[in-house]
Each structure stands twice: as structure tokens, then as C-alpha cells.
Amino acid sequence: MQLSASYTDLKDKSVFITGGGSGIGAYLTEGFLQQGAKVAFVQRSGAREFVAEMQAKYGVAPLAINCDITDIDALQGAMAEAAQAHGAIQVLVNNAGNDKRHNLADTKVEDWDQGQAINLRPHFFTAQAAADGMRGAGGGAIINVSSVSYMMGNAGYPGYVAANAAINGLTRALARELGADKIRVNALMPGWVLTEKQLAMWATPEDLAAHLDRQCLKQHLQPEDMVGTTLFLASEASKMITGQAIVVDGGVVVTG
């Protein structure tokens, strides 16, 4: 993966990423490794091959911890393990999520609760666990990965859309609460990123063509397109940016 910019202040920073072993998260892990950061990530399934690949490329392996992010005790325990290995977490990227399709009529209470437990609840409790260490380090950056799905008003997954809207509100609230401690909190709002999962499950030729027609930039988004903005938000290059929702969608939605 070739990056067009580097951020020297990220070297040796302790970075923690949820879902950092696959999809967009794997590209984020690699991006931070390229900057010389010390990266730990949680993943529900094994990431042995990915870790070995990163070791071969960069001479250093990310710390991979198996964890179900709906288990908050386990998630916060994984963060403590990462801090023990790499020092207090200075950059937190809440990347993991699941845009499983569902509709209003068939969604049960347990389905709703499970969706929020994956797509919203971890964003709060990882910030809770990271805040003290960031204060002690003199500041930090939290990047909450959301989606433009709620800005578009997409149907087909209302619980997921609701969670993404809530992530934006949570981001603003945490930015206000933590700003005095030089902890910045921003949301990254991807458009339709064509991960392997998206291509396998939902990206029909018709839907891809229709979506591309809505974009200002006529090129489908790839996972690596999320890396540069994430690194920018993590670095001191964005030291006065907080409480913001940064859209990276090729120009589907218009903000302001």
C-alpha cells in the first residue's frame, strides 16, 4: 500500500484498533505500521496470516488479540494488555462494525440490542478505558468510524443507520468532555467501501452502477482510501480539529 503522506509524530505512538485484522481495519493497521506506530488490534476471528504478512513487510508485528467487542470486560481487558505491551494508548480507532441487513418488520428486540452492542456500545466503552492513559500522556486522538448511511437515509438496515447517527452525537459529546485534556475525538464517515465482504454479499452490478452515478468522483471507494484521513486525524497535523464528522465518500453526500 502506497501512501501519499507521512506523519512523523505517529512514530512509536501506541495505537489500538477494533477490527484491525480484516477489511478496512487491516488497511488501517498497515497504515499505522508504515508510520512506525506500535499497533494493537482486536479481532473476533484469528488473524495469524495477516500478522505474519505485516511482520514480513515491516519487520514488526502488530499485537493481535482475539476478542468479541460485545464483551466489554474482554474489550477493556484487551486494551489494558495493549497498554502493557506498548504504553498508554494514544490513538484509539473504533473501526469494527456490522452492517447486516434487516428490516423493520422482522427485527426482534434481541436483534436490535445485538446490533447496538456491535455498532455503538464499544465506541463509548473503549473511550472510557483509554481516557486516563491519554490524559497521562498529555493528550490523544479518538477516531470513531461511522458511515454516511444515516446522512443518506438508507433503508434496509435501520438499526445500523441509527447506530451510525448516534456515533456522530457521541463523538461531539466526547470531544466536549475530553477537550480540556487535549484529547481530540472525531468521526470518520466512509461511503460505500468495496471490501471483500461488500463485494461478496451486497455489491450487485446494478447497485454499484447506481451508487457510482451518485458520486461526484467516478471511482469506487477502496479500503485503502480510508487510511490517509485516519492517519491525518490521529496526527498532530489535525491538532485543532475535534468534534467533527469527516466524510470520505467520493462526493455522495454534501455537508455544511
ChimeraX attribute file (.defattr): number of C-alpha atoms within 10 A of each C-alpha:
attribute: neighborCount
match mode: 1-to-1
recipient: residues
	/A:1	8
	/A:2	7
	/A:3	12
	/A:4	5
	/A:5	10
	/A:6	17
	/A:7	16
	/A:8	12
	/A:9	14
	/A:10	23
	/A:11	16
	/A:12	17
	/A:13	22
	/A:14	23
	/A:15	30
	/A:16	31
	/A:17	25
	/A:18	28
	/A:19	27
	/A:20	28
	/A:21	29
	/A:22	19
	/A:23	20
	/A:24	22
	/A:25	25
	/A:26	22
	/A:27	20
	/A:28	27
	/A:29	28
	/A:30	26
	/A:31	23
	/A:32	26
	/A:33	24
	/A:34	19
	/A:35	19
	/A:36	20
	/A:37	22
	/A:38	24
	/A:39	28
	/A:40	27
	/A:41	26
	/A:42	26
	/A:43	20
	/A:44	14
	/A:45	13
	/A:46	15
	/A:47	19
	/A:48	10
	/A:49	10
	/A:50	18
	/A:51	20
	/A:52	14
	/A:53	15
	/A:54	18
	/A:55	14
	/A:56	11
	/A:57	13
	/A:58	13
	/A:59	10
	/A:60	16
	/A:61	19
	/A:62	24
	/A:63	16
	/A:64	22
	/A:65	22
	/A:66	16
	/A:67	21
	/A:68	17
	/A:69	25
	/A:70	17
	/A:71	13
	/A:72	16
	/A:73	12
	/A:74	14
	/A:75	22
	/A:76	20
	/A:77	14
	/A:78	21
	/A:79	26
	/A:80	18
	/A:81	15
	/A:82	24
	/A:83	19
	/A:84	11
	/A:85	14
	/A:86	20
	/A:87	17
	/A:88	24
	/A:89	28
	/A:90	27
	/A:91	27
	/A:92	27
	/A:93	28
	/A:94	26
	/A:95	22
	/A:96	26
	/A:97	21
	/A:98	10
	/A:99	17
	/A:100	11
	/A:101	12
	/A:102	16
	/A:103	12
	/A:104	11
	/A:105	6
	/A:106	8
	/A:107	13
	/A:108	11
	/A:109	9
	/A:110	9
	/A:111	13
	/A:112	14
	/A:113	13
	/A:114	15
	/A:115	22
	/A:116	21
	/A:117	18
	/A:118	20
	/A:119	28
	/A:120	25
	/A:121	19
	/A:122	23
	/A:123	25
	/A:124	15
	/A:125	15
	/A:126	22
	/A:127	22
	/A:128	12
	/A:129	16
	/A:130	23
	/A:131	23
	/A:132	15
	/A:133	17
	/A:134	23
	/A:135	17
	/A:136	12
	/A:137	16
	/A:138	12
	/A:139	19
	/A:140	30
	/A:141	28
	/A:142	31
	/A:143	26
	/A:144	27
	/A:145	25
	/A:146	30
	/A:147	28
	/A:148	23
	/A:149	23
	/A:150	18
	/A:151	15
	/A:152	13
	/A:153	11
	/A:154	12
	/A:155	15
	/A:156	14
	/A:157	17
	/A:158	20
	/A:159	24
	/A:160	28
	/A:161	23
	/A:162	17
	/A:163	23
	/A:164	26
	/A:165	18
	/A:166	18
	/A:167	25
	/A:168	22
	/A:169	16
	/A:170	20
	/A:171	26
	/A:172	19
	/A:173	13
	/A:174	20
	/A:175	23
	/A:176	15
	/A:177	13
	/A:178	19
	/A:179	15
	/A:180	11
	/A:181	17
	/A:182	18
	/A:183	24
	/A:184	29
	/A:185	29
	/A:186	27
	/A:187	28
	/A:188	25
	/A:189	21
	/A:190	20
	/A:191	24
	/A:192	22
	/A:193	21
	/A:194	18
	/A:195	16
	/A:196	14
	/A:197	12
	/A:198	14
	/A:199	13
	/A:200	10
	/A:201	9
	/A:202	12
	/A:203	16
	/A:204	12
	/A:205	10
	/A:206	8
	/A:207	11
	/A:208	15
	/A:209	12
	/A:210	11
	/A:211	15
	/A:212	18
	/A:213	13
	/A:214	13
	/A:215	16
	/A:216	12
	/A:217	13
	/A:218	12
	/A:219	10
	/A:220	17
	/A:221	19
	/A:222	17
	/A:223	18
	/A:224	21
	/A:225	19
	/A:226	24
	/A:227	21
	/A:228	17
	/A:229	15
	/A:230	22
	/A:231	22
	/A:232	16
	/A:233	24
	/A:234	28
	/A:235	20
	/A:236	16
	/A:237	12
	/A:238	13
	/A:239	15
	/A:240	10
	/A:241	13
	/A:242	24
	/A:243	20
	/A:244	17
	/A:245	23
	/A:246	19
	/A:247	21
	/A:248	20
	/A:249	22
	/A:250	19
	/A:251	15
	/A:252	20
	/A:253	16
	/A:254	9
	/A:255	9
	/A:256	2
